[in-house]
Each structure stands twice: as C-alpha cells, then as structure tokens.
Amino acid sequence: MTRTLTGTIRRVATILTLTLLALAGSTAVAGAADTMTVVAPGLSTTGATAAPVDGSVPRQFTSTQSASMMQPLLAAMYYGTPQYSEPPATATRYVITYDYVFTNDDPDSSGTMTLNYATQGSTGWVSFPAQPLWPGSAITAETADKWFVISQSFVAGFNDQGTVKTFAIADSGTTTKSSSDVSSGLIVVVMIVAVVLLGGIYAITQRRRSNS
C-alpha cells in the first residue's frame, strides 16, 4: 500500500509540474501577444514595423513606441493644418505599418494602418496611401499620397525619444492590458491545489503507517 501511495504522489507531482510549466509558458506567450498601449479612448496599438524602402532590415516598435508616434499622427490627421510639401529626393524613406485595436467594438476589432515616412535631418514628412481604417475612418483618394511635414513629436517617437499621453481603461486605470495577470492567477490556483492534494496524500500515508 505504501508503494502504491508513493507512486500516486509521484504521478500527482509530475502532472502538477507539467501543468505549471505549461501555464508559465502560456503566460509568457499570451502576455507578449496581448499587450497593447492606448493611443486614444477606443483605439490602442500593439506595435509597429518600419520597413526601409531600400530593402534594409525593418525596425520593430513596441506598443509604447508605436503609440508615441500614433498620438501626434492622429492629432495632425484630425486637428492639424497640414503643411504640404514633397520631401527631398535624398531623404531616407520608410513604409510604417501600425497594428491597432479598435476597442469601441464588441468584440474588439483589429487592423493595420500604413504610412509613408521620409526623414532628413530633424524634419519628417508623412503621406498616407488610400486605405480603410477603424470604423468611421478612412484615407480617401482625395487626400492619399499627399506629403506633409509632421510634428517633432512624431519624429521623436520614431527615434525612440517620444512620450505617450496616458488614458485610463475603464475599471483598470492603466494604459496596457495583458493576459499575464489571468495566467498568474491560474498558476496560484494550481499551486494551492497541489499543496492540498499532496498534503492529503501525505496525511493518509502517515495514518496508514500508524495503524499498521
């Protein structure tokens, strides 16, 4: 009987260990995939990619870096007075793709926003290809492909020197959300169950030994 209980303890310990490892792995993967930063109420970003038009290695931006560019970009789109001008032929050019999540939908909807960016010295220029955006927004053919000077805030964000204005997400008070908190909670639950099960098996083993 003691051997049977010992084998049971080992099997339970193995199962719980594998479960904890699986949950830890899912925490890392899901947390990285789900993290996003609020750009404006109802609109968040999960990151961006800047592909140089010369074919060199693309740059990857975190959600925070992406938001530091998208916020001044949206300000220019909706509230600015564009200063239209063509960038010089010698300017370095990129195609930037922003990943966004429109959180006013239920469920959330996601998509991408494409931007042409040219930079020379401390000046940056942007233009939008014609494209649909989040619900209620689009870049139409009338305004597409028209270059205009973008604010220094955007340039700073592209150079990883930008700042992000924070907005509270309802009931959370933070500008990011992740599944890591949920997964961490599951790990705690599994650990508690492990302690209870192993403690119970140990108690039964001791009782049987004392009776024998």
C-alpha positions as CSV (number, residue, x, y, z in Angstrom):
1,M,0.0,0.0,0.0
2,T,2.9,2.4,0.9
3,R,4.4,1.8,-2.6
4,T,1.0,2.5,-4.2
5,L,0.7,5.8,-2.4
6,T,4.3,6.7,-3.1
7,G,3.6,6.1,-6.8
8,T,0.5,8.2,-6.6
9,I,2.4,11.0,-5.1
10,R,5.0,10.9,-7.8
11,R,2.3,10.8,-10.5
12,V,0.4,13.8,-9.0
13,A,3.7,15.8,-8.6
14,T,4.6,15.1,-12.2
15,I,1.2,16.1,-13.5
16,L,1.2,19.3,-11.5
17,T,4.8,20.2,-12.5
18,L,3.9,19.8,-16.2
19,T,0.7,21.9,-15.6
20,L,2.7,24.7,-14.0
21,L,5.3,24.7,-16.8
22,A,2.6,24.8,-19.4
23,L,0.9,27.7,-17.7
24,A,4.2,29.6,-17.3
25,G,4.8,29.2,-21.0
26,S,1.4,30.4,-21.9
27,T,1.8,33.4,-19.7
28,A,4.9,34.5,-21.5
29,V,3.5,34.0,-24.9
30,A,0.0,35.3,-24.3
31,G,1.3,38.3,-22.3
32,A,3.6,39.3,-25.1
33,A,0.9,38.9,-27.7
34,D,-1.9,40.7,-25.9
35,T,0.0,43.7,-24.5
36,M,-1.2,47.0,-26.0
37,T,-1.0,50.7,-25.4
38,V,-3.9,53.1,-25.6
39,V,-3.5,55.7,-28.3
40,A,-6.8,57.5,-27.6
41,P,-10.0,56.3,-25.9
42,G,-11.3,53.5,-28.0
43,L,-8.1,53.0,-30.0
44,S,-5.0,51.0,-29.0
45,T,-1.9,49.8,-30.7
46,T,0.1,46.5,-30.2
47,G,3.2,47.7,-32.1
48,A,4.6,48.8,-35.5
49,T,7.1,47.9,-38.2
50,A,9.1,50.4,-40.2
51,A,10.4,48.9,-43.5
52,P,13.1,51.0,-45.2
53,V,12.3,51.3,-48.9
54,D,15.9,50.5,-49.8
55,G,15.3,46.9,-48.6
56,S,17.4,47.0,-45.5
57,V,16.3,45.3,-42.2
58,P,12.9,46.6,-40.9
59,R,12.7,48.1,-37.5
60,Q,10.3,46.7,-34.9
61,F,8.5,49.0,-32.4
62,T,6.8,48.1,-29.1
63,S,3.3,49.1,-28.4
64,T,4.5,52.1,-26.4
65,Q,6.9,53.3,-29.1
66,S,4.1,52.8,-31.6
67,A,1.7,54.9,-29.5
68,S,4.3,57.7,-29.2
69,M,4.1,58.1,-33.0
70,M,0.4,57.5,-33.5
71,Q,-0.7,60.1,-31.0
72,P,0.9,63.1,-32.8
73,L,-0.1,61.5,-36.1
74,L,-3.8,61.4,-35.1
75,A,-3.5,65.0,-33.8
76,A,-2.3,66.0,-37.3
77,M,-4.9,64.0,-39.1
78,Y,-7.9,65.3,-37.1
79,Y,-6.9,68.7,-35.8
80,G,-3.9,69.9,-37.6
81,T,-3.4,72.2,-40.6
82,P,-1.2,70.2,-42.9
83,Q,1.8,71.9,-44.5
84,Y,2.0,70.1,-47.8
85,S,5.5,69.7,-49.3
86,E,7.4,67.0,-51.0
87,P,10.4,65.6,-49.1
88,P,13.8,65.9,-50.8
89,A,14.9,63.0,-53.0
90,T,17.8,62.4,-50.7
91,A,15.5,61.8,-47.6
92,T,15.5,58.4,-46.1
93,R,12.2,56.7,-46.6
94,Y,10.2,54.0,-44.8
95,V,6.8,52.3,-45.0
96,I,5.5,52.1,-41.5
97,T,2.7,49.6,-40.6
98,Y,0.9,50.2,-37.3
99,D,-1.1,47.4,-35.7
100,Y,-4.2,48.8,-34.0
101,V,-7.1,47.5,-31.9
102,F,-10.4,49.4,-32.0
103,T,-11.8,48.7,-28.6
104,N,-15.1,50.5,-29.0
105,D,-16.3,47.4,-30.9
106,D,-17.7,44.4,-29.1
107,P,-15.8,42.3,-29.6
108,D,-12.7,44.4,-30.3
109,S,-11.7,44.7,-34.0
110,S,-8.1,44.9,-35.2
111,G,-6.3,46.1,-38.3
112,T,-3.3,47.9,-39.7
113,M,-2.6,51.5,-40.7
114,T,0.1,52.1,-43.4
115,L,2.1,55.3,-43.5
116,N,4.9,56.5,-45.8
117,Y,7.6,58.3,-43.8
118,A,10.6,60.3,-45.1
119,T,13.2,61.9,-42.8
120,Q,16.2,64.1,-43.3
121,G,17.9,65.9,-40.5
122,S,15.4,66.9,-37.9
123,T,12.5,67.1,-40.3
124,G,10.0,64.4,-41.1
125,W,7.3,64.1,-43.8
126,V,4.4,61.6,-44.0
127,S,1.8,60.6,-46.5
128,F,-1.0,58.0,-46.4
129,P,-1.9,55.5,-49.1
130,A,-5.6,55.2,-49.7
131,Q,-6.9,52.7,-47.1
132,P,-9.8,51.9,-44.8
133,L,-9.1,52.3,-41.1
134,W,-11.0,51.7,-37.9
135,P,-14.8,52.1,-38.1
136,G,-15.8,55.6,-39.3
137,S,-12.3,56.5,-40.6
138,A,-10.5,56.0,-43.9
139,I,-7.9,57.6,-46.1
140,T,-9.7,58.6,-49.3
141,A,-8.3,59.0,-52.7
142,E,-8.6,62.8,-52.4
143,T,-6.1,63.0,-49.6
144,A,-4.0,60.0,-50.3
145,D,-0.3,60.2,-51.2
146,K,0.0,63.9,-50.3
147,W,3.1,64.5,-48.3
148,F,3.1,66.9,-45.4
149,V,5.5,67.9,-42.7
150,I,4.9,66.0,-39.4
151,S,5.4,67.3,-35.9
152,Q,8.6,66.9,-34.0
153,S,6.7,64.8,-31.5
154,F,6.3,62.2,-34.2
155,V,9.9,62.4,-35.2
156,A,11.0,61.9,-31.6
157,G,8.7,58.9,-31.3
158,F,10.3,57.4,-34.4
159,N,13.7,58.0,-32.9
160,D,12.6,56.2,-29.7
161,Q,12.6,59.5,-27.8
162,G,8.8,60.1,-27.7
163,T,6.3,60.3,-24.9
164,V,2.9,58.8,-24.5
165,K,-0.1,60.6,-23.1
166,T,-1.9,58.1,-20.9
167,F,-5.6,57.3,-20.8
168,A,-7.3,55.1,-18.3
169,I,-9.0,51.9,-19.5
170,A,-12.4,51.5,-17.8
171,D,-12.1,49.7,-14.4
172,S,-8.4,49.2,-14.8
173,G,-6.7,52.6,-14.5
174,T,-3.8,51.6,-16.8
175,T,-2.9,52.1,-20.4
176,T,-1.9,48.5,-21.0
177,K,-3.6,45.2,-20.7
178,S,-2.2,41.7,-20.6
179,S,-3.3,38.1,-20.0
180,S,-0.4,37.6,-17.7
181,D,-2.4,38.5,-14.6
182,V,-5.0,35.9,-15.5
183,S,-2.4,33.2,-16.1
184,S,-0.6,34.1,-12.9
185,G,-3.8,33.6,-11.0
186,L,-4.2,30.2,-12.6
187,I,-0.7,29.3,-11.5
188,V,-1.5,30.3,-7.9
189,V,-4.7,28.2,-8.0
190,V,-2.8,25.1,-9.3
191,M,-0.2,25.6,-6.6
192,I,-2.9,25.7,-3.9
193,V,-4.5,22.5,-5.3
194,A,-1.1,20.9,-5.4
195,V,-0.5,21.6,-1.7
196,V,-3.9,20.4,-0.7
197,L,-3.6,17.1,-2.7
198,L,-0.1,16.3,-1.6
199,G,-0.9,17.2,2.0
200,G,-3.9,14.9,1.9
201,I,-2.0,12.0,0.4
202,Y,0.8,12.5,3.0
203,A,-1.8,12.5,5.8
204,I,-3.3,9.3,4.6
205,T,0.1,7.7,4.3
206,Q,1.0,8.6,7.8
207,R,-2.3,7.4,9.2
208,R,-1.9,4.0,7.4
209,R,1.6,3.7,8.8
210,S,0.5,4.5,12.3
211,N,-2.4,2.0,12.1
212,S,0.0,-0.7,10.8
